[in-house]
Amino acid sequence: MPELNRYKLAHVTVFAYDGPVSESYNELRLRPRHDETQSCLSFRILTHPISKPAAHQDYFGNWVHRFHILPEHRALRVESETMVLVHPPEPSLAQPTGLEEFDRQRDELMAEHFDWLCATHYCPLLPALDELVRTAEGRSDGTVWGFAESAATVIHENFTYKPGATHVHSSVEDALATRAGVCQDFSHLLLAVLRRRGVPARYVSGYLIPRPSMDAQAAMERVIGGQASHAWVQAFIPEAGWIGLDPTVGTFVQERHIHIAWGRDYGDVAPVRGVYKGHAGQSLSVDVLVRPALDDEGAELLQETSAAPPPRPDEEIEQSQQQQQQQQ
């Protein structure tokens, strides 16, 4: 049976406030990109309280939806539903580019790919990265492709996936100090190593569909990408274009990676960000369902959803807020 390549995605974000807030302004990057590797067949956003999101594309071509809630509210729920068709990549038949030849193109690459080579807040190009660069280059076959693959493997093998070891604002410097982190940290590390060596690279946000098997690799994928957004890297390889590398899982990006947005680092592609007026604190919960669209007999569906988001739990939100207030 051929591998399925049509997926349903449901992403639910709930902000619960411990008091009334108003004038909430929000920005979403949740719609998958539509390009030669995948087709976004359908997409919709629902919010509660109700709003009318306005869409545009940002500097990098990512879809951005903005909405605002002016009246007072004690919870904000954002649901996105998507159907995506993933296309198998075309194999590259071109001769691999050697690192020495690549180095002679450095000025040209900097002019064309400056955004993907520059240092950023999350990815400072620190001298401490040079050890990882040397290790990856020593393990490679002397080509740009081989170096990029080795760099992803070196990070996967030498850093521990550990939720809580860092936070959303952690930079490469923090990950180097802790030698641990989550997919955001692994991706920032790989970005910094590639850029330090002169290889253009960009941060990608999206989803990882875990494999259905029960082996250890599939179990890890379910932990890493099964219930949350995922992140990886695309490196520019002269003979092949942009190639996806996932240092967290330790593999090349495959058809099970669905990309939403890309940018210089996480700061360009945060799925949900916003501000509100009020002195109330907030708690955040995120639920992601990503799976093939199948019917009860295992046949692939074209229209019906197999991953509909859970219903809007207005009463549960109110009960949760009451419990939080009682605990304070």
FENVEN-V560437 format. One record per residue. RES is the residue in one letter. SS is DSSP state (a for helix, b for strand, c for the rest). Layout:
# FENVEN-V560437
res-><RES & RES>
ss-><SS & SS>
This chain:
# FENVEN-V560437
res-><M & P & E & L & N & R & Y & K & L & A & H & V & T & V & F & A & Y & D & G & P & V & S & E & S & Y & N & E & L & R & L & R & P & R & H & D & E & T & Q & S & C & L & S & F & R & I & L & T & H & P & I & S & K & P & A & A & H & Q & D & Y & F & G & N & W & V & H & R & F & H & I & L & P & E & H & R & A & L & R & V & E & S & E & T & M & V & L & V & H & P & P & E & P & S & L & A & Q & P & T & G & L & E & E & F & D & R & Q & R & D & E & L & M & A & E & H & F & D & W & L & C & A & T & H & Y & C & P & L & L & P & A & L & D & E & L & V & R & T & A & E & G & R & S & D & G & T & V & W & G & F & A & E & S & A & A & T & V & I & H & E & N & F & T & Y & K & P & G & A & T & H & V & H & S & S & V & E & D & A & L & A & T & R & A & G & V & C & Q & D & F & S & H & L & L & L & A & V & L & R & R & R & G & V & P & A & R & Y & V & S & G & Y & L & I & P & R & P & S & M & D & A & Q & A & A & M & E & R & V & I & G & G & Q & A & S & H & A & W & V & Q & A & F & I & P & E & A & G & W & I & G & L & D & P & T & V & G & T & F & V & Q & E & R & H & I & H & I & A & W & G & R & D & Y & G & D & V & A & P & V & R & G & V & Y & K & G & H & A & G & Q & S & L & S & V & D & V & L & V & R & P & A & L & D & D & E & G & A & E & L & L & Q & E & T & S & A & A & P & P & P & R & P & D & E & E & I & E & Q & S & Q & Q & Q & Q & Q & Q & Q & Q>
ss-><c & c & c & c & c & b & b & b & b & b & b & b & b & b & b & b & b & b & b & b & b & b & b & b & b & b & b & b & c & c & c & c & c & c & b & c & c & b & b & b & b & b & b & b & b & b & b & b & c & c & c & c & c & b & b & b & b & c & c & c & c & c & b & b & b & b & b & b & b & c & c & c & b & b & b & b & b & b & b & b & b & b & b & b & b & b & c & c & c & c & c & c & c & c & c & c & c & b & a & a & a & a & a & c & c & a & a & a & a & a & a & a & c & a & a & a & c & c & c & c & c & c & c & c & c & c & a & a & a & a & a & a & a & a & a & a & a & a & a & c & c & c & b & a & a & a & a & a & a & a & a & a & a & a & a & a & a & a & c & b & b & c & c & c & c & c & c & c & c & c & c & a & a & a & a & a & a & a & c & b & b & c & a & a & a & a & a & a & a & a & a & a & a & a & a & a & c & c & c & c & b & b & b & b & b & b & b & b & c & c & c & c & c & c & c & a & a & a & a & a & a & a & a & a & a & c & c & c & c & b & b & b & b & b & b & b & b & c & c & c & b & b & b & b & b & b & c & c & c & c & b & b & c & c & c & c & b & b & b & b & b & b & b & c & c & a & a & a & c & c & c & b & b & b & b & b & b & c & c & c & c & b & b & b & b & b & b & b & b & b & b & b & c & b & c & c & c & c & c & b & c & c & c & c & c & c & c & c & c & c & c & c & c & a & a & a & a & a & a & a & a & a & a & a & a & a & a & c>
